[in-house]
Amino acid sequence: MLVLTGALALSACGEKKDDTGAGPSITASGGVDQGLVAMVPDSIKSDGKIVIGVDSSYAPNEFLEADGKTVVGWDRELFDAVAAKLGLKTEWVTSKFDDIIPGVQSGKYEAGVSSFTINDERKKAVTMVSYFNAGTQWATKKGNPAGIQPDNACGKKVAVQKATVQVEDVQKRSKACTDAGKPAITIDQYQGQDQATAAIVSGKDDAGLADSPIIAYAVQKTNGQLELLGDIYEAAPYGFVVAKEQSRFAKAIAGATKSLQGDGTYKKILEKWNVQAGALNDSVVNP
């Protein structure tokens, strides 16, 4: 959820229809796949649920319902449907984004579902299952009063969420500035994407960058106070996260995702949240 104040306060999406246009959760057709169930580790199967770490500040992918407790969003709906194919329920635990992968490694979480871009560094630490494609895009105040551009942000203040791939992106841009004898970019890193978005709206920062569906949703939900800046670039897949040694479980998750892609459930969930542009036709372990 974008936690903004006053006229910018946003409603969340959930079981009841609200101003986001989201209706009831879409459930998978076809029921439980017993062949995939057999691939789920007994340690996870024993209590019938998957404990999932999630950063619930990343609307519309994963964020909090108006009660401030319930995790909603298309990422949740999709993985709930994946879990159902495996005969499992889900338990969503809100966490700091940069604590989720260590939590999966330690066994605190049995999976991480939080818009993790798949990259080599993360694949060294955990096993990842592809399910969506997203790029990076920038946004700024309506009318771009600071005159900022993604390729010309030297000396400007830029908002970004901590531990995301966008941090390294803007750090490289800042180094290019200083290498050319220009002022560095001031990089303001925020714990949650909601805080980064609010910093752009308030004018504290000149612009910000995030995953393409996230920044587009922010622009949509701030009543015209933000606008997109430049094109989407460096598209890469998101991955569900499981422990490094859980390759068989990862294959089960990939199989369940493929089943949802095949029966139309996957498409319905993405279309409901208007993120179908990032749809994939396959799900792969550690692509």
Backbone as numpy.savetxt, mean C-alpha at the origin, in Angstrom:
# Nx Ny Nz CAx CAy CAz Cx Cy Cz
-6.19 5.96 6.22 -7.03 7.16 6.22 -6.16 8.40 6.22
-6.57 9.41 5.48 -5.91 10.70 5.53 -6.48 11.47 6.70
-5.72 11.59 7.78 -6.24 12.20 8.99 -6.00 13.70 8.92
-6.95 14.39 8.29 -6.86 15.83 8.15 -7.92 16.48 9.02
-7.82 17.77 9.21 -8.71 18.44 10.14 -9.73 19.28 9.41
-10.77 19.69 10.15 -11.76 20.61 9.64 -12.43 20.10 8.38
-12.49 20.97 7.36 -13.20 20.64 6.13 -12.52 19.52 5.36
-11.27 19.20 5.72 -10.55 18.17 4.99 -10.65 16.81 5.66
-11.35 16.73 6.78 -11.48 15.44 7.45 -12.16 14.47 6.50
-11.60 13.25 6.40 -12.08 12.28 5.42 -12.83 11.16 6.08
-13.85 10.65 5.39 -14.54 9.46 5.84 -13.78 8.25 5.37
-13.96 7.11 6.02 -13.30 5.87 5.64 -14.27 4.99 4.88
-13.73 3.91 4.29 -14.57 2.95 3.60 -14.75 1.73 4.49
-15.90 1.09 4.42 -16.08 -0.09 5.24 -17.26 -0.91 4.80
-17.86 -1.62 5.74 -18.96 -2.51 5.42 -20.19 -1.74 4.93
-20.42 -0.54 5.47 -21.56 0.26 5.05 -21.12 1.26 4.01
-21.97 1.51 3.05 -21.63 2.44 1.99 -21.55 3.86 2.53
-20.53 4.62 2.08 -20.36 5.98 2.54 -19.90 6.85 1.38
-19.35 8.04 1.68 -19.04 8.98 0.62 -17.87 8.58 -0.25
-17.16 7.52 0.09 -16.08 7.04 -0.76 -16.61 6.23 -1.92
-17.85 5.78 -1.81 -18.43 4.97 -2.87 -18.19 3.50 -2.70
-17.53 3.10 -1.62 -17.25 1.69 -1.38 -18.45 1.03 -0.73
-18.83 -0.13 -1.23 -19.93 -0.86 -0.66 -19.43 -2.03 0.17
-20.27 -3.03 0.39 -19.88 -4.20 1.18 -18.69 -4.92 0.56
-17.92 -5.61 1.40 -16.76 -6.34 0.92 -17.16 -7.40 -0.10
-16.31 -7.58 -1.09 -16.54 -8.59 -2.13 -15.89 -9.89 -1.68
-16.64 -10.97 -1.71 -16.11 -12.26 -1.28 -15.78 -13.13 -2.48
-14.85 -14.04 -2.27 -14.40 -14.91 -3.35 -15.49 -15.91 -3.73
-15.55 -16.22 -5.00 -16.45 -17.28 -5.45 -15.68 -18.59 -5.48
-16.40 -19.68 -5.41 -15.75 -20.98 -5.53 -15.34 -21.63 -4.23
-15.34 -20.89 -3.14 -15.07 -21.48 -1.84 -13.61 -21.85 -1.62
-13.39 -22.67 -0.59 -12.04 -23.07 -0.16 -11.42 -24.02 -1.18
-10.13 -23.84 -1.45 -9.38 -24.72 -2.34 -8.57 -25.68 -1.46
-9.02 -26.92 -1.37 -8.40 -27.88 -0.46 -6.95 -28.19 -0.84
-6.66 -28.14 -2.14 -5.27 -28.37 -2.56 -4.33 -27.31 -2.01
-4.80 -26.06 -1.97 -4.00 -24.97 -1.41 -3.96 -25.04 0.11
-5.07 -25.44 0.71 -5.12 -25.59 2.17 -4.01 -26.52 2.65
-3.75 -27.58 1.89 -2.74 -28.56 2.27 -1.34 -27.95 2.31
-1.14 -26.80 1.66 0.17 -26.15 1.62 0.37 -25.14 2.74
-0.68 -24.89 3.51 -0.58 -23.94 4.63 0.11 -24.61 5.81
1.12 -23.98 6.39 1.82 -24.58 7.54 0.87 -24.87 8.70
1.10 -25.98 9.39 0.26 -26.34 10.53 0.25 -25.25 11.59
1.37 -24.55 11.75 1.46 -23.51 12.77 0.49 -22.37 12.51
0.15 -22.15 11.24 -0.82 -21.12 10.87 -2.23 -21.70 10.82
-2.32 -22.93 10.32 -3.62 -23.58 10.16 -4.27 -23.89 11.51
-3.46 -24.07 12.54 -3.94 -24.58 13.82 -5.02 -23.72 14.46
-4.89 -22.39 14.34 -5.91 -21.53 14.95 -6.86 -20.92 13.93
-6.69 -21.33 12.67 -7.65 -20.93 11.64 -7.55 -19.50 11.18
-6.43 -18.83 11.49 -6.32 -17.43 11.08 -4.88 -17.07 10.74
-4.75 -15.98 9.98 -3.44 -15.41 9.67 -3.35 -14.07 10.40
-2.31 -13.90 11.20 -2.07 -12.63 11.88 -1.22 -11.76 10.95
-1.75 -10.57 10.62 -1.16 -9.74 9.57 -0.74 -8.39 10.11
0.49 -8.00 9.82 0.96 -6.66 10.14 0.62 -5.71 9.01
0.10 -4.51 9.35 -0.33 -3.55 8.33 -0.13 -2.14 8.85
0.33 -1.25 7.97 0.38 0.18 8.26 -0.93 0.77 7.74
-1.84 1.07 8.64 -3.19 1.46 8.25 -3.33 2.97 8.05
-2.36 3.56 7.33 -2.43 5.00 7.03 -2.32 5.26 5.53
-2.60 4.23 4.71 -2.26 4.27 3.29 -3.49 4.12 2.42
-4.43 5.03 2.57 -5.68 4.97 1.78 -5.39 5.18 0.30
-6.08 4.47 -0.60 -7.20 3.56 -0.33 -6.80 2.11 -0.15
-5.51 1.84 -0.05 -5.04 0.46 0.04 -5.35 -0.17 1.39
-4.93 0.50 2.45 -5.21 0.03 3.80 -5.27 1.24 4.73
-6.39 1.39 5.42 -6.56 2.52 6.33 -7.63 2.18 7.35
-7.91 3.11 8.26 -8.82 2.83 9.35 -10.22 3.34 9.08
-11.18 2.52 9.47 -12.59 2.90 9.44 -12.79 4.07 10.41
-13.96 4.68 10.35 -14.25 5.83 11.21 -14.13 5.51 12.70
-14.21 4.21 13.07 -14.07 3.86 14.48 -12.63 3.94 14.97
-11.69 4.17 14.04 -10.29 4.29 14.42 -9.62 2.97 14.75
-10.29 1.86 14.51 -9.75 0.54 14.86 -9.78 -0.45 13.69
-10.85 -0.42 12.92 -11.05 -1.43 11.88 -10.28 -1.08 10.62
-9.43 -2.01 10.18 -8.67 -1.81 8.95 -9.56 -2.11 7.75
-9.58 -1.19 6.78 -10.36 -1.35 5.56 -9.46 -1.00 4.37
-10.01 -1.14 3.15 -9.25 -0.83 1.95 -9.19 -2.02 1.02
-8.78 -1.76 -0.23 -8.79 -2.86 -1.21 -7.72 -3.90 -0.91
-6.59 -3.51 -0.32 -5.56 -4.48 0.05 -6.12 -5.48 1.05
-6.87 -4.96 2.04 -7.48 -5.85 3.02 -8.50 -6.77 2.34
-9.37 -6.19 1.51 -10.39 -7.02 0.87 -9.78 -8.13 0.04
-8.72 -7.79 -0.68 -8.08 -8.79 -1.54 -7.45 -9.90 -0.70
-6.73 -9.54 0.35 -6.07 -10.59 1.13 -7.07 -11.37 1.97
-8.17 -10.74 2.38 -9.24 -11.51 3.04 -9.75 -12.60 2.11
-9.89 -12.24 0.82 -10.37 -13.22 -0.17 -9.33 -14.31 -0.39
-8.05 -13.94 -0.40 -6.97 -14.92 -0.51 -7.03 -15.89 0.67
-7.14 -15.35 1.88 -7.20 -16.18 3.08 -8.39 -17.13 3.04
-9.53 -16.63 2.56 -10.73 -17.47 2.49 -10.51 -18.67 1.58
-9.76 -18.48 0.49 -9.43 -19.60 -0.41 -8.60 -20.66 0.32
-7.87 -20.20 1.34 -7.01 -21.11 2.12 -7.72 -21.63 3.37
-9.01 -21.32 3.49 -9.77 -21.77 4.64 -9.43 -21.05 5.92
-8.95 -19.81 5.81 -8.47 -19.06 6.97 -9.20 -17.73 7.13
-9.27 -17.25 8.37 -9.70 -15.90 8.68 -8.46 -15.01 8.76
-8.70 -13.71 8.92 -7.57 -12.78 9.06 -7.69 -11.97 10.33
-6.55 -11.68 10.93 -6.48 -10.77 12.08 -5.49 -9.66 11.72
-5.98 -8.44 11.57 -5.18 -7.32 11.11 -4.67 -6.51 12.29
-3.35 -6.34 12.36 -2.72 -5.63 13.47 -2.00 -4.40 12.93
-2.45 -3.21 13.32 -1.82 -1.98 12.86 -0.42 -1.85 13.43
0.52 -1.49 12.57 1.94 -1.40 12.94 2.57 -0.24 12.19
3.72 0.22 12.66 4.53 1.13 11.86 5.02 0.37 10.64
5.05 1.04 9.49 5.43 0.39 8.24 6.79 -0.30 8.35
7.78 0.41 8.91 9.12 -0.16 8.94 9.30 -1.23 10.03
8.24 -1.52 10.81 8.30 -2.59 11.80 7.67 -3.89 11.29
7.02 -3.83 10.12 6.25 -5.00 9.67 7.16 -6.15 9.23
8.12 -5.87 8.37 9.01 -6.95 7.91 9.80 -7.55 9.07
10.40 -6.75 9.96 11.02 -7.36 11.14 10.04 -8.18 11.97
8.77 -7.75 12.02 7.75 -8.50 12.74 7.45 -9.84 12.10
7.45 -9.88 10.76 7.28 -11.15 10.05 8.48 -12.05 10.31
9.66 -11.47 10.29 10.88 -12.26 10.52 10.91 -12.88 11.92
10.42 -12.13 12.90 10.45 -12.60 14.29 9.32 -13.54 14.64
8.30 -13.61 13.77 7.14 -14.45 14.04 6.00 -13.71 14.72
6.16 -12.42 14.97 5.08 -11.62 15.55 3.89 -11.60 14.60
4.16 -11.48 13.30 3.13 -11.52 12.27 3.37 -12.73 11.38
2.29 -13.34 10.90 2.41 -14.47 9.99 2.42 -14.02 8.54
2.08 -12.76 8.31 2.15 -12.15 6.98 2.21 -10.64 7.14
2.71 -9.98 6.10 2.68 -8.53 6.03 1.94 -8.13 4.77
0.91 -7.31 4.91 0.13 -6.85 3.75 0.00 -5.34 3.89
0.87 -4.61 3.18 0.89 -3.16 3.38 1.54 -2.46 2.20
1.14 -2.82 0.99 1.63 -2.15 -0.22 3.16 -2.17 -0.31
3.75 -3.31 -0.01 5.21 -3.43 -0.09 5.64 -3.58 -1.54
6.40 -2.63 -2.05 7.00 -2.78 -3.37 8.05 -3.88 -3.31
8.00 -4.79 -4.26 8.98 -5.88 -4.29 10.32 -5.34 -4.81
11.37 -5.55 -4.05 12.72 -5.20 -4.50 13.72 -6.21 -3.94
14.94 -6.15 -4.43 15.94 -7.15 -4.06 16.27 -7.12 -2.58
16.31 -5.93 -1.99 16.62 -5.82 -0.57 15.58 -6.54 0.28
14.32 -6.35 -0.04 13.26 -7.00 0.74 13.24 -8.50 0.50
13.54 -8.93 -0.73 13.55 -10.37 -1.01 14.69 -11.09 -0.30
15.71 -10.37 0.10 16.78 -10.98 0.91 16.30 -11.27 2.32
15.30 -10.51 2.78 14.84 -10.62 4.16 13.62 -11.52 4.31
12.73 -11.52 3.31 11.46 -12.25 3.39 11.11 -12.83 2.02
10.04 -13.60 1.97 9.51 -14.11 0.71 8.31 -13.26 0.33
8.21 -12.88 -0.95 7.17 -11.97 -1.40 6.37 -12.57 -2.56
5.08 -12.26 -2.59 4.16 -12.80 -3.59 3.51 -11.63 -4.33
3.75 -11.51 -5.62 3.25 -10.36 -6.39 1.74 -10.42 -6.57
1.10 -9.21 -6.54 -0.36 -9.18 -6.72 -0.90 -7.88 -7.31
-0.05 -6.87 -7.56 -0.52 -5.58 -8.06 0.68 -4.82 -8.58
0.45 -3.87 -9.47 1.54 -3.07 -10.02 1.28 -1.60 -9.74
2.26 -0.92 -9.14 2.11 0.50 -8.82 3.40 1.23 -9.14
3.27 2.48 -9.53 4.43 3.33 -9.75 4.47 4.42 -8.70
5.34 5.40 -8.92 5.45 6.56 -8.04 4.90 7.78 -8.78
4.22 8.64 -8.04 3.77 9.91 -8.59 3.86 11.00 -7.52
3.97 12.23 -7.97 4.09 13.38 -7.08 2.76 14.14 -7.03
2.61 14.95 -5.98 1.48 15.87 -5.86 1.95 17.14 -5.18
1.23 18.22 -5.43 1.55 19.51 -4.84 0.26 20.27 -4.58
0.36 21.44 -3.97 -0.81 22.29 -3.78 -1.40 22.68 -5.13
-2.71 22.85 -5.16 -3.38 23.26 -6.39 -2.73 24.52 -6.96
-2.42 24.48 -8.25 -1.77 25.62 -8.89 -0.26 25.62 -8.77
0.29 24.65 -7.99 1.75 24.52 -7.82 2.41 25.86 -7.47
2.03 26.46 -6.33 2.55 27.78 -5.97 4.06 27.82 -5.80
4.68 26.69 -5.46 6.12 26.66 -5.26 6.88 26.46 -6.57
6.14 26.19 -7.67 6.79 25.98 -8.96 7.71 24.78 -8.97
7.35 23.75 -8.24 8.20 22.56 -8.12 7.87 21.56 -9.23
8.89 20.81 -9.67 8.73 19.70 -10.61 9.56 18.53 -10.09
9.12 17.30 -10.34 9.89 16.15 -9.86 11.36 16.19 -10.27
11.65 16.66 -11.50 13.02 16.71 -11.97 13.69 18.07 -11.72
12.99 18.92 -10.97 13.56 20.22 -10.62 13.04 20.63 -9.24
13.46 19.86 -8.22 13.00 20.09 -6.85 14.11 20.60 -5.95
15.22 21.00 -6.52 16.37 21.47 -5.72 15.94 22.67 -4.86
16.30 22.62 -3.60 15.98 23.71 -2.69 14.55 23.71 -2.17
13.75 22.74 -2.59 12.36 22.66 -2.16 12.21 21.69 -0.98
11.03 21.75 -0.35 10.72 20.86 0.77 9.74 19.79 0.29
10.12 18.54 0.49 9.34 17.42 -0.06 8.95 16.46 1.06
7.68 16.06 1.08 7.14 15.14 2.09 7.13 13.71 1.55
7.48 12.76 2.42 7.51 11.35 2.02 7.33 10.50 3.27
6.75 9.31 3.11 6.61 8.41 4.25 7.91 7.65 4.49
8.27 7.51 5.75 9.49 6.79 6.13 9.46 5.35 5.64
10.65 4.86 5.29 10.89 3.45 4.95 10.26 3.00 3.64
9.72 3.93 2.85 9.16 3.58 1.55 10.23 3.71 0.47
9.95 3.15 -0.70 10.91 3.26 -1.80 11.06 4.70 -2.26
10.08 5.54 -1.93 10.16 6.94 -2.34 11.23 7.72 -1.59
11.62 7.25 -0.41 12.69 7.93 0.34 13.98 7.90 -0.47
14.36 6.71 -0.92 15.58 6.58 -1.72 15.47 7.38 -3.02
14.29 7.38 -3.60 14.04 8.14 -4.83 14.40 9.61 -4.64
13.84 10.24 -3.62 14.05 11.67 -3.44 15.46 11.96 -2.92
16.07 11.00 -2.21 17.47 11.17 -1.79 18.39 11.22 -3.00
18.14 10.38 -4.00 18.93 10.41 -5.23 18.76 11.73 -5.96
17.54 12.23 -5.97 17.28 13.52 -6.61 18.02 14.64 -5.89
18.04 14.57 -4.57 18.74 15.60 -3.80 20.24 15.56 -4.05
20.80 14.35 -4.16 22.23 14.23 -4.43 22.57 14.79 -5.81
21.67 14.57 -6.77 21.90 15.13 -8.10 21.91 16.65 -8.05
21.09 17.21 -7.17 21.08 18.67 -6.99 22.43 19.16 -6.47
22.89 18.55 -5.39 24.15 19.02 -4.77 25.35 18.74 -5.66
25.31 17.62 -6.40 26.39 17.33 -7.34 26.49 18.38 -8.43
25.34 19.00 -8.73 25.31 20.04 -9.76 25.51 21.44 -9.17
25.84 21.48 -7.88 26.08 22.77 -7.24 24.81 23.52 -6.86
23.69 22.81 -6.82 22.41 23.42 -6.46 22.04 23.04 -5.03
21.08 23.75 -4.42 20.67 23.42 -3.05 20.05 22.03 -2.96
20.29 21.36 -1.84 19.70 20.04 -1.60 18.18 20.16 -1.44
17.51 19.06 -1.65 16.08 18.97 -1.33 15.95 18.74 0.18
15.09 19.47 0.83 14.77 19.19 2.23 13.76 18.06 2.25
14.16 16.91 2.79 13.32 15.72 2.78 12.68 15.55 4.15
11.39 15.79 4.23 10.65 15.60 5.48 10.02 14.21 5.47
10.50 13.34 6.36 10.01 11.97 6.43 8.99 11.85 7.56
7.83 11.29 7.23 6.74 11.15 8.19 6.45 9.68 8.45
6.00 9.40 9.67 5.72 8.02 10.03 4.58 7.45 9.22
3.56 8.28 8.93 2.41 7.82 8.17 2.19 8.66 6.92
1.60 8.05 5.90 1.30 8.79 4.67 0.27 9.87 4.92
-0.62 9.66 5.88 -1.60 10.68 6.22 -0.92 11.97 6.67
0.17 11.83 7.43 0.91 12.99 7.91 1.63 13.69 6.76
2.18 12.90 5.84 2.87 13.48 4.68 1.89 14.27 3.82
0.71 13.70 3.60 -0.30 14.40 2.80 -0.75 15.69 3.47
-0.96 15.62 4.78 -1.39 16.81 5.52 -0.35 17.93 5.44
0.94 17.56 5.39 2.01 18.55 5.30 1.98 19.30 3.97
1.57 18.59 2.91 1.45 19.26 1.60 0.23 20.18 1.60
-0.87 19.69 2.14 -2.10 20.48 2.18 -1.89 21.77 2.97
-1.18 21.68 4.10 -0.98 22.85 4.96 0.03 23.83 4.40
0.83 23.39 3.42 1.88 24.23 2.86 3.21 24.09 3.58
3.28 23.23 4.59 4.55 22.99 5.28 5.59 22.46 4.30
5.15 21.58 3.40 6.03 21.05 2.36 5.50 21.46 0.99
6.42 21.61 0.04 6.06 22.08 -1.30 5.40 21.01 -2.15
5.73 19.76 -1.90 5.20 18.65 -2.69 5.48 17.36 -1.94
4.97 16.27 -2.47 5.24 14.96 -1.89 5.13 13.90 -2.96
5.63 12.72 -2.66 5.55 11.60 -3.60 5.18 10.34 -2.84
4.44 9.47 -3.52 3.98 8.21 -2.93 3.61 7.27 -4.05
3.18 6.06 -3.69 2.69 5.12 -4.70 1.52 5.75 -5.46
1.43 5.45 -6.74 0.46 6.12 -7.61 -0.99 6.03 -7.13
-1.49 4.87 -6.67 -2.89 4.87 -6.24 -3.11 5.68 -4.97
-2.08 5.78 -4.15 -2.19 6.51 -2.88 -2.27 8.01 -3.13
-1.37 8.51 -3.96 -1.33 9.95 -4.20 -2.56 10.40 -4.99
-3.04 9.54 -5.90 -4.26 9.88 -6.65 -5.46 9.97 -5.72
-5.53 9.06 -4.76 -6.63 9.07 -3.80 -6.55 10.32 -2.91
-5.32 10.70 -2.52 -5.14 11.90 -1.70 -5.65 13.14 -2.43
-5.31 13.24 -3.70 -5.78 14.39 -4.49 -7.31 14.39 -4.56
-7.88 13.22 -4.78 -9.34 13.10 -4.89 -10.03 13.51 -3.60
-9.47 13.14 -2.45 -10.16 13.31 -1.18 -9.85 14.63 -0.47
-9.03 15.49 -1.06 -8.73 16.77 -0.40 -9.45 17.94 -1.07
-10.55 17.63 -1.72 -11.46 18.66 -2.23 -10.76 19.72 -3.09
-9.89 19.24 -3.97 -9.27 20.16 -4.92 -8.11 20.97 -4.37
-7.66 20.68 -3.16 -6.54 21.44 -2.61 -5.19 20.92 -3.07
-5.16 19.72 -3.62 -3.93 19.15 -4.18 -4.14 18.85 -5.66
-3.03 18.73 -6.39 -3.09 18.28 -7.78 -1.91 17.35 -8.04
-2.11 16.42 -8.99 -1.03 15.53 -9.37 0.05 16.31 -10.12
1.28 15.83 -9.98 2.43 16.53 -10.55 3.27 15.53 -11.35
3.36 15.72 -12.65 4.15 14.82 -13.48 3.46 13.49 -13.71
4.17 12.58 -14.36 3.63 11.28 -14.72 4.00 10.21 -13.71
3.30 9.08 -13.78 3.67 7.90 -13.00 4.95 7.31 -13.59
5.88 6.89 -12.74 7.13 6.31 -13.22 7.58 5.16 -12.33
8.50 4.37 -12.85 9.12 3.25 -12.13 8.07 2.31 -11.52
7.14 1.86 -12.35 6.13 0.91 -11.88 6.80 -0.41 -11.49
6.33 -0.98 -10.39 6.86 -2.24 -9.87 5.75 -2.95 -9.10
5.85 -4.27 -8.94 4.78 -5.00 -8.26 4.82 -4.83 -6.74
3.63 -4.85 -6.15 3.48 -5.02 -4.71 3.61 -6.51 -4.40
4.00 -6.82 -3.16 4.07 -8.21 -2.75 3.51 -8.45 -1.36
2.72 -9.52 -1.21 2.39 -10.02 0.12 3.68 -10.55 0.73
3.86 -10.39 2.03 5.11 -10.75 2.69 4.89 -11.91 3.66
5.72 -12.94 3.55 5.76 -14.02 4.54 7.22 -14.28 4.90
7.44 -15.08 5.93 8.79 -15.35 6.39 9.63 -16.00 5.29
10.91 -15.77 5.35 11.84 -16.26 4.33 11.72 -17.76 4.09
11.55 -18.51 5.18 11.51 -19.97 5.07 10.14 -20.51 4.67
9.14 -19.64 4.53 7.77 -20.08 4.24 7.47 -20.09 2.74
8.34 -20.70 1.96 8.15 -20.70 0.51 6.91 -21.50 0.10
6.58 -22.56 0.81 5.40 -23.36 0.48 4.12 -22.55 0.77
4.12 -21.83 1.88 2.99 -20.96 2.21 2.86 -19.87 1.15
3.99 -19.33 0.71 3.97 -18.30 -0.33 3.34 -18.85 -1.61
3.66 -20.08 -1.95 3.08 -20.70 -3.15 1.57 -20.87 -2.99
1.12 -21.18 -1.78 -0.31 -21.29 -1.53 -1.00 -19.94 -1.72
-0.37 -18.87 -1.22 -0.92 -17.53 -1.37 -0.96 -17.14 -2.85
0.11 -17.45 -3.57 0.13 -17.16 -5.01 -0.97 -17.94 -5.73
-1.16 -19.19 -5.36 -2.20 -20.00 -5.97 -3.59 -19.44 -5.70
-3.82 -18.97 -4.48 -5.11 -18.39 -4.13 -5.34 -17.09 -4.90
-4.29 -16.29 -5.04 -4.41 -15.03 -5.79 -4.73 -15.32 -7.25
-4.05 -16.32 -7.84 -4.33 -16.70 -9.23 -5.78 -17.16 -9.39
-6.27 -17.89 -8.41 -7.66 -18.36 -8.46 -8.63 -17.18 -8.48
-8.34 -16.15 -7.67 -9.18 -14.95 -7.64 -9.09 -14.17 -8.95
-7.90 -14.18 -9.54 -7.75 -13.53 -10.85 -8.56 -14.27 -11.90
-8.60 -15.58 -11.79 -9.31 -16.38 -12.78 -10.81 -16.34 -12.64
-11.33 -16.22 -11.41 -12.79 -16.28 -11.24 -13.46 -14.91 -11.24
-12.67 -13.84 -11.42 -13.23 -12.50 -11.52 -13.30 -11.73 -10.22
-13.04 -12.39 -9.09 -13.10 -11.70 -7.79 -12.06 -10.59 -7.70
-10.87 -10.89 -8.14 -9.75 -9.91 -8.13 -10.14 -8.64 -8.87
-10.66 -8.82 -10.07 -11.06 -7.67 -10.90 -12.16 -6.86 -10.22
-13.13 -7.52 -9.63 -14.23 -6.83 -8.97 -13.73 -5.98 -7.80
-12.80 -6.51 -7.02 -12.27 -5.76 -5.87 -11.52 -4.51 -6.35
-10.66 -4.67 -7.34 -9.90 -3.52 -7.83 -10.82 -2.47 -8.45
-11.81 -2.91 -9.21 -12.74 -1.97 -9.83 -13.58 -1.24 -8.80
-13.94 -1.92 -7.74 -14.72 -1.29 -6.66 -13.98 -0.09 -6.09
-12.64 -0.22 -5.97 -11.82 0.84 -5.38 -11.16 1.72 -6.45
-11.49 1.48 -7.72 -10.98 2.28 -8.84 -9.45 2.24 -8.94
-8.87 1.07 -8.71 -7.42 0.91 -8.84 -7.08 -0.17 -9.87
-8.02 -0.47 -10.76 -7.84 -1.57 -11.71 -6.70 -1.34 -12.69
-6.21 -0.11 -12.80 -5.09 0.16 -13.71 -3.83 -0.61 -13.30
-3.75 -1.01 -12.04 -2.57 -1.74 -11.57 -2.74 -3.24 -11.54
-3.80 -3.75 -12.16 -4.07 -5.19 -12.12 -2.96 -6.00 -12.79
-2.67 -7.16 -12.22 -1.75 -8.13 -12.82 -2.54 -9.33 -13.29
-1.99 -10.08 -14.25 -2.63 -11.26 -14.76 -2.13 -12.54 -14.09
-1.12 -12.39 -13.23 -0.51 -13.57 -12.61 -0.02 -13.18 -11.23
0.28 -14.16 -10.42 0.86 -13.95 -9.09 2.05 -14.88 -8.95
3.21 -14.32 -8.60 4.47 -15.05 -8.64 5.21 -14.89 -7.31
5.87 -15.95 -6.89 6.69 -15.90 -5.68 8.07 -15.34 -6.04
8.46 -14.30 -5.34 9.77 -13.65 -5.53 10.10 -13.35 -7.00
9.24 -12.58 -7.69 9.52 -12.28 -9.11 10.81 -11.49 -9.28
